Amino acid sequence: IDYETGIICPPDFKLGRWERQSIPLRVSEHYENLFTEFKVYFEQEMDAIGDDTLEQELEILEKLD
């Protein structure tokens, strides 16, 4: 950046070999059903051991079912 040229635009950014653009999360119906069943089990176990810190994992499961 200087007074003569101003702000220079950076070159186009290219993703690395293993990187992808973000897309909305999609789960097939088969796995959606499995995650729903597992979420019920997970909640029961979470309650049984009294561990509310597992709430983060439960939130992820809710996104998957």
Residue pairs with C-beta under 8 A, 6 or more apart in sequence:
1 7
1 8
15 21
25 63
25 64
27 35
27 64
27 65
31 64
32 64
32 65
35 61
35 64
35 65
36 65
38 61
39 58
39 61
39 62
39 65
42 54
42 57
42 58
42 61
43 58
46 52
46 54
46 55
46 58
